[in-house]
Amino acid sequence: MAPVGPSPALVATLILTLTWVWTEECLGVAPNPDTLRIHGTALGRKRREPKCQIGEYLHPNGTHCCMRCHPGTYLAEHCLPGTLAPRCLQCPEGTFTAKDNAVRKCYSCQRCRSEFHQITLSECTEKEDTVCGCLPNQYRNNPGNLFQCKNCSSCHNGTIWQKCTTTSDTICVCAYGFFLQDYKCNPCSSCSKEECKKTCDSMQRIPTSPSVQKEYWGTWGQTLVLIGVVVVLAAVLGLFVAVKLIKQYRKRGSIPIFYSCVSTQQPKREPVSEVSKVMMNETKASTLALESPPTEATWTVSVVPRAMVAVELPDCVRPAGKTQLPDNPAVLYTVVEHVLPSRWKEFVRRLGLSDYEIERIEMEQRRLRDAQYEMLRQWRLQMAQGATVERISSVLNQMELSGCSEAIQEALSRQP
């Protein structure tokens, strides 16, 4: 009787088991709950977590991504698989969320502390915490929320070097015979520490004769006045130059490239010289006409050049109107290609597209280029007659992207 060999199922199980053991030892793949079992043997296959985009968070199960809740709301329920929108509820009164979030409850609004002389600058809303501050002529002694409001120093017995701000006290320059301590000018007669003694001793080295003191401080005063005059003149000159540069920049950025032919092109000298010659010929012809009766040749000379002048004049002298953005995918993609992706959302917001429309289109269109095209198309449909090339150019100039504006206008001018 021939011996019975192992069954094919057992051989396959042994091969799979050996393959899994080799993979675990060589590649470092650890078993996880997501395994495939064949004949009781676990075959591990590591599950990859999805990569969430900006404005999304990973579901606690690690299976899919969900959109974050908007400011002023909090997360009530996670989104279901295959969807992005979770269930978000509005923050109750006395709470807030200032950013996109996935928190389970809103943050409590802070209270301005009257014992620290704090005042409420703006009340708490569902999207912003309470803003606390100080009264005028007061400053904060600590940078955090537990700050105390203190009165600004008046620089008695001295002069103000730097005015009081919301975060720092006045900086004083004390008069002769006084030293600075705790932002106040105290007389040297009350000095009891080594630091103020050094300051007061250095003052004693200055000549004490009234005439010498007057000459000493008078010289320094003249020097300071001269320095102040130089600084003021330099500031005025710099401001003048800056205003000139800004005007030139605005003048360049505000001139469209293809609004009308007379706005960007200067008349050539050749037609002007020909017109001048024609006018001179007409003048001569008129003079001859006064001296002798008009002949057929004379009328030919005076009429033909007028026709030539009419032909040479440009046919687009009339001012151009608003250039309607055509409903052409090639034109819309031209705008998409010339605006920086990093500033696209700012661009469409300035055009007038709401954040709700932007997020809705982003959820529907997963590819960036398709989403940008759909945003621009949606804006054109909403604006109707207001969707013009001039509007796009104006927004880009406001964003200091005049180079993009010129590139778009040049590209659109080449469209059929």
C-alpha positions as CSV (number, residue, x, y, z in Angstrom):
1,M,0.0,0.0,0.0
2,A,1.5,3.3,-1.1
3,P,2.0,6.0,1.6
4,V,-0.4,8.9,1.7
5,G,1.2,12.4,1.1
6,P,0.1,15.7,2.8
7,S,-3.0,17.3,1.5
8,P,-2.7,20.4,-0.8
9,A,-4.5,22.6,1.8
10,L,-2.0,21.8,4.4
11,V,0.9,22.5,2.1
12,A,-0.6,25.9,1.2
13,T,-1.1,26.7,4.8
14,L,2.6,25.9,5.7
15,I,3.8,28.0,2.8
16,L,1.7,31.0,3.8
17,T,2.8,30.7,7.4
18,L,6.5,30.6,6.5
19,T,6.0,33.6,4.2
20,W,4.4,35.6,7.0
21,V,7.1,34.7,9.6
22,W,9.8,35.8,7.1
23,T,8.0,39.1,6.4
24,E,7.6,39.8,10.1
25,E,11.3,39.2,10.9
26,C,12.8,40.9,7.9
27,L,10.6,43.8,7.2
28,G,9.3,44.4,10.8
29,V,5.6,44.1,10.0
30,A,3.7,43.6,13.2
31,P,0.3,41.9,13.3
32,N,-2.8,44.2,13.7
33,P,-6.5,43.7,13.9
34,D,-6.9,44.1,10.2
35,T,-5.7,40.5,9.3
36,L,-6.7,37.8,6.9
37,R,-7.1,34.3,8.3
38,I,-6.7,31.3,6.1
39,H,-7.2,27.9,7.8
40,G,-6.8,29.5,11.2
41,T,-3.5,31.2,10.3
42,A,-3.3,35.1,10.6
43,L,-1.8,36.8,7.6
44,G,-1.0,40.4,8.6
45,R,-1.6,43.3,6.3
46,K,-0.9,46.7,7.8
47,R,-3.7,49.2,7.3
48,R,-2.7,52.7,6.2
49,E,-4.4,55.7,7.8
50,P,-5.8,58.2,5.4
51,K,-4.0,61.6,5.0
52,C,-6.3,64.4,6.0
53,Q,-6.1,67.8,4.2
54,I,-6.0,71.2,5.9
55,G,-9.2,71.9,7.7
56,E,-9.9,68.2,8.3
57,Y,-9.1,65.8,11.2
58,L,-8.8,62.0,11.4
59,H,-11.7,60.1,12.8
60,P,-11.0,58.4,16.1
61,N,-11.3,55.0,14.3
62,G,-8.6,56.1,11.9
63,T,-10.8,55.1,8.9
64,H,-11.6,58.4,7.3
65,C,-11.3,62.2,7.6
66,C,-13.9,64.7,8.8
67,M,-14.2,68.5,8.3
68,R,-13.4,70.7,11.3
69,C,-16.2,72.8,12.9
70,H,-16.3,76.5,12.1
71,P,-15.5,79.2,14.7
72,G,-18.4,79.7,17.0
73,T,-19.3,76.0,17.0
74,Y,-18.1,72.7,18.5
75,L,-18.1,69.0,17.5
76,A,-21.3,67.1,18.6
77,E,-20.9,64.0,16.4
78,H,-18.2,62.7,14.1
79,C,-18.9,62.4,10.4
80,L,-20.0,59.0,8.9
81,P,-17.8,57.0,6.6
82,G,-18.0,58.3,3.0
83,T,-19.0,61.8,4.2
84,L,-17.0,64.8,5.4
85,A,-19.4,67.0,7.3
86,P,-19.7,66.3,11.1
87,R,-22.5,67.5,13.3
88,C,-21.5,70.8,14.8
89,L,-23.5,72.8,17.3
90,Q,-23.4,76.5,18.1
91,C,-21.5,77.6,21.3
92,P,-23.9,78.4,24.2
93,E,-23.8,81.9,25.7
94,G,-20.7,82.6,27.7
95,T,-18.5,80.3,25.6
96,F,-16.6,80.6,22.3
97,T,-14.3,78.9,19.8
98,A,-12.1,81.3,17.8
99,K,-10.7,78.8,15.2
100,D,-11.7,75.8,13.2
101,N,-11.8,73.0,15.7
102,A,-12.8,69.4,16.6
103,V,-13.4,70.1,20.4
104,R,-16.2,68.5,22.3
105,K,-17.2,71.8,24.1
106,C,-16.6,75.5,23.7
107,Y,-14.1,77.5,25.9
108,S,-15.4,79.6,28.7
109,C,-15.1,83.4,28.2
110,Q,-12.7,85.1,30.5
111,R,-13.7,87.9,32.9
112,C,-11.9,91.2,33.2
113,R,-10.8,91.5,36.8
114,S,-11.7,94.8,38.4
115,E,-9.4,94.2,41.4
116,F,-6.5,94.6,38.9
117,H,-8.2,97.7,37.5
118,Q,-8.9,96.0,34.2
119,I,-11.7,97.2,31.9
120,T,-13.6,95.4,29.2
121,L,-12.6,96.6,25.7
122,S,-14.9,94.2,23.8
123,E,-17.5,91.7,25.1
124,C,-17.2,88.0,24.5
125,T,-18.9,86.5,21.4
126,E,-19.3,83.0,20.1
127,K,-16.2,83.5,17.9
128,E,-14.0,85.7,20.1
129,D,-13.0,85.8,23.8
130,T,-13.4,88.8,26.0
131,V,-10.8,91.5,25.4
132,C,-9.5,93.2,28.6
133,G,-7.4,96.3,28.8
134,C,-6.6,99.4,30.7
135,L,-7.8,103.0,30.8
136,P,-6.0,105.8,28.9
137,N,-2.7,106.8,30.5
138,Q,-2.3,103.3,32.0
139,Y,-0.2,100.4,31.0
140,R,0.0,96.6,31.7
141,N,2.7,95.5,34.1
142,N,2.5,91.8,32.9
143,P,2.2,90.4,29.3
144,G,-0.3,87.7,30.3
145,N,-4.0,87.8,31.1
146,L,-3.4,88.4,34.8
147,F,-2.0,91.8,34.2
148,Q,-2.5,94.8,36.5
149,C,-3.2,98.3,35.2
150,K,-0.9,101.0,36.5
151,N,-0.8,104.7,35.9
152,C,1.8,106.1,33.5
153,S,4.6,108.1,35.1
154,S,4.5,111.9,34.5
155,C,8.3,112.3,34.6
156,H,8.3,114.9,37.4
157,N,11.7,116.5,37.8
158,G,12.6,115.2,34.3
159,T,11.6,115.1,30.7
160,I,9.8,112.4,28.7
161,W,12.1,110.3,26.5
162,Q,9.5,107.8,25.4
163,K,5.8,108.0,25.9
164,C,3.8,105.5,27.8
165,T,2.4,102.6,25.8
166,T,-0.2,99.8,26.6
167,T,2.6,97.5,27.7
168,S,5.3,99.8,29.1
169,D,5.6,102.8,31.4
170,T,7.0,106.2,30.4
171,I,10.8,106.4,30.0
172,C,12.1,109.5,31.7
173,V,15.4,111.5,31.5
174,C,15.9,113.0,34.9
175,A,17.1,116.6,35.4
176,Y,20.4,117.4,37.0
177,G,20.6,116.4,40.6
178,F,18.0,113.6,40.2
179,F,18.3,109.8,39.5
180,L,15.8,107.4,37.9
181,Q,14.3,104.7,40.1
182,D,11.1,102.8,39.5
183,Y,10.3,105.1,36.5
184,K,10.4,108.1,38.8
185,C,13.0,110.9,39.1
186,N,14.1,111.1,42.8
187,P,16.5,113.7,44.2
188,C,20.1,112.6,44.8
189,S,19.7,113.6,48.4
190,S,17.5,110.5,49.0
191,C,20.0,108.1,47.3
192,S,20.9,105.1,49.5
193,K,22.0,102.5,47.1
194,E,25.2,102.0,45.2
195,E,23.6,102.2,41.7
196,C,22.1,105.7,42.3
197,K,25.3,106.8,44.0
198,K,27.2,106.1,40.8
199,T,24.8,108.2,38.9
200,C,24.8,111.1,41.3
201,D,28.6,111.0,41.6
202,S,29.0,111.2,37.9
203,M,26.8,114.4,38.0
204,Q,29.1,115.9,40.6
205,R,32.0,115.6,38.2
206,I,30.2,118.1,35.9
207,P,31.4,121.7,36.7
208,T,29.1,123.2,39.3
209,S,29.6,126.8,38.4
210,P,26.4,128.3,37.2
211,S,28.0,129.9,34.1
212,V,29.8,126.7,33.3
213,Q,26.7,124.6,33.8
214,K,24.7,126.8,31.5
215,E,27.4,126.6,28.9
216,Y,27.6,122.8,29.3
217,W,23.9,122.1,29.1
218,G,23.4,124.8,26.4
219,T,25.9,123.1,24.1
220,W,24.2,119.8,24.5
221,G,20.8,121.4,23.9
222,Q,22.0,122.9,20.7
223,T,23.4,119.6,19.6
224,L,20.1,117.8,20.3
225,V,18.2,120.5,18.5
226,L,20.5,120.2,15.5
227,I,20.1,116.4,15.5
228,G,16.3,116.8,15.7
229,V,16.2,119.2,12.7
230,V,18.3,116.8,10.6
231,V,16.1,113.9,11.5
232,V,12.9,115.8,10.7
233,L,14.3,117.0,7.3
234,A,15.4,113.4,6.5
235,A,11.9,112.1,7.4
236,V,10.2,114.7,5.2
237,L,12.5,114.0,2.3
238,G,11.9,110.2,2.7
239,L,8.2,110.8,2.9
240,F,8.3,112.9,-0.3
241,V,10.2,110.2,-2.2
242,A,7.9,107.5,-0.9
243,V,4.8,109.4,-2.0
244,K,6.3,109.9,-5.5
245,L,7.1,106.3,-5.8
246,I,3.7,105.2,-4.7
247,K,2.0,107.5,-7.2
248,Q,4.2,106.2,-10.0
249,Y,3.4,102.6,-9.0
250,R,-0.3,103.2,-8.8
251,K,-0.2,105.0,-12.1
252,R,1.5,102.0,-13.7
253,G,-0.7,99.5,-12.0
254,S,-4.0,101.3,-12.8
255,I,-3.4,101.6,-16.6
256,P,-5.0,98.6,-18.3
257,I,-3.1,96.8,-21.1
258,F,-5.8,96.4,-23.6
259,Y,-8.7,98.7,-22.5
260,S,-8.2,101.0,-25.5
261,C,-5.4,101.6,-28.0
262,V,-5.0,105.3,-27.0
263,S,-4.2,104.4,-23.4
264,T,-1.1,102.4,-24.0
265,Q,0.3,103.3,-27.4
266,Q,1.9,106.6,-28.4
267,P,1.3,108.0,-31.9
268,K,4.2,107.3,-34.2
269,R,6.2,110.2,-35.6
270,E,5.8,109.1,-39.3
271,P,2.1,109.7,-39.5
272,V,2.5,113.0,-37.7
273,S,5.1,114.2,-40.1
274,E,3.0,113.2,-43.1
275,V,0.0,115.1,-41.7
276,S,2.2,118.1,-41.2
277,K,3.3,118.0,-44.8
278,V,-0.3,117.6,-45.9
279,M,-1.4,120.6,-43.8
280,M,1.4,122.6,-45.3
281,N,0.4,121.6,-48.8
282,E,-3.2,122.5,-48.0
283,T,-2.0,125.9,-46.7
284,K,-0.1,126.5,-49.9
285,A,-3.0,125.4,-52.0
286,S,-5.3,127.7,-50.1
287,T,-2.9,130.6,-50.7
288,L,-2.8,129.8,-54.4
289,A,-6.6,129.6,-54.5
290,L,-6.9,133.1,-53.2
291,E,-4.7,134.4,-56.0
292,S,-6.2,132.5,-58.8
293,P,-9.5,130.8,-59.6
294,P,-9.7,127.2,-58.4
295,T,-8.9,124.6,-61.0
296,E,-9.4,120.9,-61.1
297,A,-5.8,120.2,-60.1
298,T,-6.1,122.5,-57.1
299,W,-9.1,120.7,-55.8
300,T,-7.4,117.3,-56.2
301,V,-4.5,118.5,-54.1
302,S,-6.8,119.7,-51.3
303,V,-9.1,116.7,-51.2
304,V,-6.8,113.7,-51.5
305,P,-4.6,114.4,-48.5
306,R,-7.8,114.7,-46.3
307,A,-8.7,111.2,-47.2
308,M,-5.2,110.0,-46.4
309,V,-5.4,111.7,-43.0
310,A,-8.7,110.0,-42.3
311,V,-7.2,106.6,-43.1
312,E,-4.3,107.1,-40.8
313,L,-6.4,107.9,-37.7
314,P,-6.9,104.9,-35.3
315,D,-10.3,103.3,-35.3
316,C,-10.4,102.7,-31.5
317,V,-10.2,106.3,-30.2
318,R,-13.5,105.9,-28.3
319,P,-12.9,105.0,-24.6
320,A,-13.3,101.3,-23.9
321,G,-16.1,100.0,-21.6
322,K,-16.2,97.2,-19.1
323,T,-14.8,94.0,-20.6
324,Q,-17.2,91.2,-19.7
325,L,-15.5,87.9,-18.6
326,P,-16.6,85.4,-21.3
327,D,-18.1,82.1,-20.4
328,N,-15.2,80.2,-22.0
329,P,-13.3,77.4,-20.2
330,A,-10.1,78.4,-21.9
331,V,-10.4,82.0,-20.5
332,L,-11.3,80.8,-17.0
333,Y,-8.4,78.4,-17.0
334,T,-6.1,81.2,-18.1
335,V,-7.0,83.1,-14.9
336,V,-6.5,80.0,-12.8
337,E,-3.0,79.4,-14.3
338,H,-1.7,82.9,-13.6
339,V,-2.9,83.3,-9.9
340,L,-0.6,81.8,-7.3
341,P,-2.2,78.7,-5.6
342,S,-1.1,79.9,-2.2
343,R,-3.2,83.1,-2.6
344,W,-6.1,81.7,-4.5
345,K,-8.6,81.7,-1.6
346,E,-7.7,85.3,-0.8
347,F,-8.2,86.2,-4.5
348,V,-11.8,84.7,-4.7
349,R,-12.7,86.1,-1.3
350,R,-11.8,89.6,-2.6
351,L,-13.8,89.0,-5.7
352,G,-16.9,88.4,-3.5
353,L,-17.2,84.6,-3.2
354,S,-18.3,83.6,0.3
355,D,-16.4,81.1,2.6
356,Y,-19.4,78.8,2.5
357,E,-19.2,78.6,-1.3
358,I,-15.4,78.1,-1.2
359,E,-15.7,75.2,1.3
360,R,-18.6,73.6,-0.6
361,I,-16.7,73.6,-3.8
362,E,-13.6,72.2,-2.1
363,M,-15.7,69.3,-0.7
364,E,-17.2,68.6,-4.1
365,Q,-14.0,69.0,-6.2
366,R,-11.1,67.0,-4.8
367,R,-8.6,68.2,-7.4
368,L,-7.2,71.7,-6.7
369,R,-7.4,72.8,-10.4
370,D,-11.0,71.7,-10.8
371,A,-11.9,73.5,-7.5
372,Q,-10.3,76.7,-8.7
373,Y,-12.1,76.6,-12.0
374,E,-15.4,75.9,-10.3
375,M,-14.9,78.8,-7.9
376,L,-14.2,81.2,-10.7
377,R,-17.2,79.9,-12.7
378,Q,-19.5,80.2,-9.7
379,W,-18.4,83.8,-9.1
380,R,-19.1,84.7,-12.7
381,L,-22.6,83.2,-12.5
382,Q,-23.3,85.1,-9.3
383,M,-21.9,88.5,-10.5
384,A,-23.5,88.3,-14.0
385,Q,-22.7,91.7,-15.6
386,G,-20.4,92.6,-12.7
387,A,-17.9,89.7,-13.6
388,T,-15.5,91.8,-15.6
389,V,-11.8,91.6,-16.5
390,E,-11.4,95.0,-14.9
391,R,-12.7,93.6,-11.6
392,I,-10.1,90.8,-11.7
393,S,-7.3,93.3,-12.5
394,S,-8.4,95.6,-9.7
395,V,-8.4,92.8,-7.1
396,L,-4.9,91.6,-8.2
397,N,-3.5,95.1,-8.0
398,Q,-5.0,95.4,-4.4
399,M,-3.1,92.1,-3.6
400,E,0.1,93.6,-5.0
401,L,0.1,91.0,-7.8
402,S,0.2,93.4,-10.7
403,G,2.5,91.0,-12.5
404,C,-0.2,88.4,-12.5
405,S,-2.7,91.0,-13.6
406,E,-0.6,91.9,-16.6
407,A,0.0,88.3,-17.5
408,I,-3.7,87.5,-17.4
409,Q,-4.7,90.5,-19.5
410,E,-2.0,89.6,-22.1
411,A,-3.2,86.0,-22.2
412,L,-6.9,87.0,-22.5
413,S,-6.0,89.4,-25.4
414,R,-4.8,86.4,-27.3
415,Q,-8.0,84.5,-26.9
416,P,-10.1,84.1,-30.0
